[in-house]
Amino acid sequence: MVEPSDILRSVSQMRAPSVTLMMQYVAQKQGVSTGRQVREMFALRYGPGKLLPHEYYRLRVYRRDLSRSDKREFLGDRAAKALNYGLTAPELAGARYMVDQKPVFLALCAASNLACTETQAMYSPRQTVGSWAQLRSAAEIVAFLRHDARYPLYCKPTDSKQSIGGIEIERLDADGHLVFGEGLSGPHIEAFAAEILAKFPSGYLFQTCEAMAKDLRGLAPKGLGPMRLNSILTEQGAPLVFFGSFRMPVDGTESGPTKSKRRYFANLDLEKNEISIAMERTDGAHLIIEHQPVTGTKLPGFKVEQLPDAVALVKAAHMLMPELGIIGWDVALTDKGPLIIEGNGNPSCSHYQLVRGRGIMNAEHRPLFAAAKARADAISAAIKAGNDAWQLGAIRDIVALERGRFNS
């Protein structure tokens, strides 16, 4: 039996900031007393945003330039999930499965001629989906990697988040060992296959590794930085993209052994098709940056020529699941044009709140959420009315049948 390797991260490495240390830092460096911090954390935790203490610090809600009403516009993860789920009629919530299950959604995109990342193979002990190679065992994974894979590959679990389990493979060496970026040698493919089965038994994808478009490589010189676009349904049922951002590795790849230890977030101006503001997070600090730290590319005002095409692509993709009120999209901008990486039925709002420095429930966005909620409520009421009418009709039919039997 082959001993599994240990190259794939199976748990999140995102650590919540120490509340004690952050309390001291904010008091000393930001001039906000510990008493005020405690009062604000208590009020916001039990307020509409349900901010936990670590979210209060991570999103910089302690800032003195924010008013009390400004701070109440921030949402923690719990409140954001409730908001997202409330924008879809509960009777139709099963449609979220179509988005959150990566292979199912990618197969649907491919069948609908929507540009998406190419999947070469999928390991799953049970599920069969898509037109790609279906792998059922470690031996079949090894055979695929040795004989059929087209490198470079990007590999990830079918149900992962936060790049858990993701890895970029540049090629294989002559002995069958994985080779990563910059010639870094990895485990043998047999040990790698054994690790996949041990850590991700529900499924694993092998995809063609895409590269950033040439005109964007000043933003991420060695890796692909995914763009996040959030689309929401209007009251009329048409999708509207209302938020865009980049999550960029500074000097390496997005995941795996060559993963960059530094990353930055850039907010996108959807009207001007350009980066408006960028921020790097290092050691718990949040620094507004004007230039990419490695390439020196100026970030504010940087034109993203593919942005209109990416917006059109995700709006078309949203119409594959018109039941869902909101979807977050990860998109790759390549020399082939924008490609959908995956969708998310419960998109995070932390990128927006962190980089923009304002809560997602601001005056600009509240009408959008209200309209989507009104649409979901109307659909739910119509479904309930239809079900009630059917049940009433069924009861009447039963009563009439029983009367007929009695009279006969």
Secondary structure, DSSP 8 states (H G I E B T S, - for coil): -------S--S-------HHHHHHHIIIII---HHHHHHHHHHHHSSTT---HHHHHHTTTT-TTS-HHHHTT---HHHHHHHHHHTS-GGGGGGHHHHHSHHHHHHHHHHTT--B--EEEEE-SS---SSSEEE-SHHHHHHIIIII--SSEEEEETT--TTTT-EEE-EE-TTSEEE-GGG-EEEEHHHHHHHHHHH-TT-EEEEE-----GGGTTT-SSS---EEEEEEE-TTS-EEEEEEEEEEESSSBSSSTTB-S-EEEEEEETTTTEEEEEEEEETTEEEE-SB-TTT--B-TT-B-TTHHHHHHHHHHHHTTSTT-SEEEEEEEEETTEEEEEEEESS---HHHHHHH-S-SSSTTTHHHHHHHHHHHHHHHHHHHHHHHHHHHHHHHHHHHHHHHHHH-
